[in-house]
Amino acid sequence: MYRLTLLSLASLIAPLALAAQQPTVPHDSVRGAVRAVDVRARTLEVTTGVGFALRVVRLQVPASVPISDRKGGQGEPIKLAALKPGDVIRAVFGGRPTGFVAYTIERVGRMEAGVESRP
């Protein structure tokens, strides 16, 4: 009887222990323009939004995060220092107690300053 109780208890606790060890799953993504890059602190600020509803998302970028450049559809790996203000990126990230942490970053283009002519 003791053995049956112990096995039953273990079968209930084991899945919970395994679930607690699973890595954080990305839960959000952002697409916007790079506002600031701090290579030393490994952070990235992205301005995103629609119309006048703008927000700045600050992401921590661990060294293991893949950063790529979608130039010509290749997706070549680049370094964090290659990102500059005005680059348009797409980032997948998750929330942690210390803030948002990036999981992947892809540079999809660059904002160009254009001059709008009016008739």
N, C-alpha and C positions, 0 to 999 in steps of 0.2 A: 504494500500500500504506500509506503514511504517513497519507493522508487517511482511509482505512478504519479504521485503528487509532484515530485521533483521534476519529472519529465514534462508534465503539464505546465508547470510554472516556467520552465526553460523555454518551452515552445511559445509561450506568450511574450516573454521578455526579449528573446533573440531578434524578432523582426523590428522591435522598437529600437534596440541598440544599433542594428544595421542602418535603419533610417536616419538616426542621429549622426552617423558618420558620413552620409552622402554629402558631396560638395554642393555649394550653393548653386542653384539653377538660375541662369540669367532670366530676369523678369521684365526687363524694359529695354527700350532702345531709343536713341535720339539721333536726329539728323539735323545738322545745322552748321554754322560757321565757327571756326576756331577763333576764340576771343583772345586767349592767352595760353602760352605753353611755358611751364616751369620744369626744365629738364632736371635740375638739381633735386627738387621736391617730388618729381615724377607726377605732376598734376597737369590737367588740361581743362580749360574752361571753354564751353561751347554755348553760343547764343542760338536759341531756337525759338520757334513760335509761329503764330499766324497773325498777320496784320499788326495791330498795336499790342497784342498780347504776347510780349516777348519774355523769355526767362533765360537765366544763365544756369547751366548745369556744370558743376565742378566734379571732375572724375579723377580718382587716383588711378595711376597707370603702373601696375607692377611690371618688373622687368620681363616677366614671362608672357606678357600680353602680345599676341600677334598684331602687328600694324602693317597694313598693306596699302598699296597705291594702285587704283584701278585705272592706270594709264593704258589706253589701247586694249582694255579688257584682260590684261595680264595678271593683275593682282600681285605685283612684285613686293617683297618685304622691304620695309623701310624702318628707320629708327625714329624714336619720339622727337629728336632734334630736327628731323626733316619737316615736321609739321610747323606751319607758320600761320600767324593771324590772317584770316581771309580764306583759308582752305576750308572746303566743304567736306564734312566727314559724316560717316554713319558709325555709331558706336553701340555695342550691346553691353549692358552693365547690370549690376545687381546692388542692392542696398546692404550695407553692413553697419554695425554700430559706429564705425569710424567714418562713415560717409559712403558715397557711391564709388564702386570699384569697377573699372572697365574690364571686359572679358575679351572683346575684339574691337579693333578700330580699322576702318577702311576710309582712305581719302578718295572721294568720288569726283572732286573737281576743285575749282578755285573761283572765288568771287572776283570779278573784275569791275573796277570802277568805270562806269559808263556815263557819258554825258547825254542827257536827254534833251533833245531839241523840241521846241514848241513852235507851232506855226504862228 
